[in-house]
Amino acid sequence: MPEKSTDAVLRKKFKGLWYRALKLSNLSDLNAEMVAVWAKDIGLEVQDVVEKPVGAFSPIPAVVLTVGGVTAYFPTVSATNDPVWAERRRAHERIAAIWSKAEWFEPLWVPRGQIGSLLAAVEHRSKEEAIKQFDFHISTIYTLAFQAVCIAQFISKSRTLAPFYPIVREAYLAFYAGHRASSIAALIPVMEGALQRISVENGNLHVEQQIDRVIDRACGLAARVSFDRNWVPEEYTTKEYLYGQDERVFIFETFRQWLKDVFFRNTDKYEGVTWLNRHLFAHGTSTVWANDGNFRRLVVALATFGVIESWHDESNSVPLLLPEMNNDSVLLWQQAQLQAQGQLALRMLEQQNYQKYGQIVPPRPTDDGSLLRKAHLTDECIKDLVRPLRDAGWDVEMGEPDEQALQMKVVARGGGTEIHVGLLYSCATAPEIYRELAKSCVAILYLGPPDRQKEFTPGISVHVGPVAGWQPPRAPVGD
């Protein structure tokens, strides 16, 4: 008899044994001796029968029967009424709800400790605050080097994603060269292309149906692998049962949730905060999608598609564990660092050029320039204001720049006297800021040259001028 026919006969008999087990008052009464007797009753030659835990991640007790080189697992706990399973299911549903709030999915390649810290930071916050916390945490997890591994070692190796590798690589380098919005815009269509290439045989289906077909197939392989590709009753291989039992199935299911509820969600039904939505991008409904966090999300989501492909067609091209960086990812990472360094030098030159005209560099969709202004304003404050004041005998306390890095204040004390001095990023600052500083400052200074100073300082009686040209008064000598 052909091998496949023999297997089919055995599987049919295994089903018969299972139906007999289900007639017991309690599955926990099932044991090895009982299964061995039943197997012999239906003409099976028992090679081995033992009781042991089976299944990956969260094993369940079972009777393991081997007949004719084929093994079958007969669980001794219910697939629906096991309190341990029910508790695990609820715990995973709670975690999935947190990922949903963060508009993300259970991540691969991240240590459990970091995942726990991220979930704790997000769980009890509003959607808006949750996204802020999430973006902060993933900026320390999905680092420049992490992204390089995703691109050079995952995306490049995936059958589905390899054709997009040059685009993703260029987007990565462009992002760190300062072209952030265009880099994000380049990756959004790639996400849709990845889904279509994986589900090429389902190309005529609606997007949601394509997602379900692809994820269902990946979960099906995970179920088989979870039970060592041996026979097990069907109810123990469903995604509903394995949701809280198999970590791979949970990752795939939360990825399904993210694809359907966030990225491919219809415009009128999307209620998120990240705006990382294919339809909102295509129709120009909003530009909020252009932020740093979304670039990191897209790179990792594409790499995750590589894992889905591996479990969809058993290609095993993208691993579940994070590998060491190889030469390709190290070189890509170093290339991005060079791009970032060159971009910083360029931004400094741009800033200097605009400052000649008393202006700030116009903001970009992904960067309002405040961090660079803050660094420059702080450095110039130390060099041209704090040091001269100290040389003049004052004890100086330097404040922090405001949120937009347009102004800051210093407090100088000496001989029982205290003076406040304001420092502006440029002469061309709103008159209301000048008026507010004039209430407490003996002088209002600014970086760069004067530029229509009188237009911005009507009614200001305190000294106003470039910081480089101001000579601080000597500190009075105390008694």
Beta strands, then each sheet from edge to edge (+ up, - down):
strand 1: 46-54
strand 2: 60-67
strand 3: 70-75
strand 4: 395-398
strand 5: 407-414
strand 6: 417-424
strand 7: 443-446
strand 8: 463-466
sheet 1: 1+ 2- 3+
sheet 2: 4+ 5- 6+ 7+ 8+
end
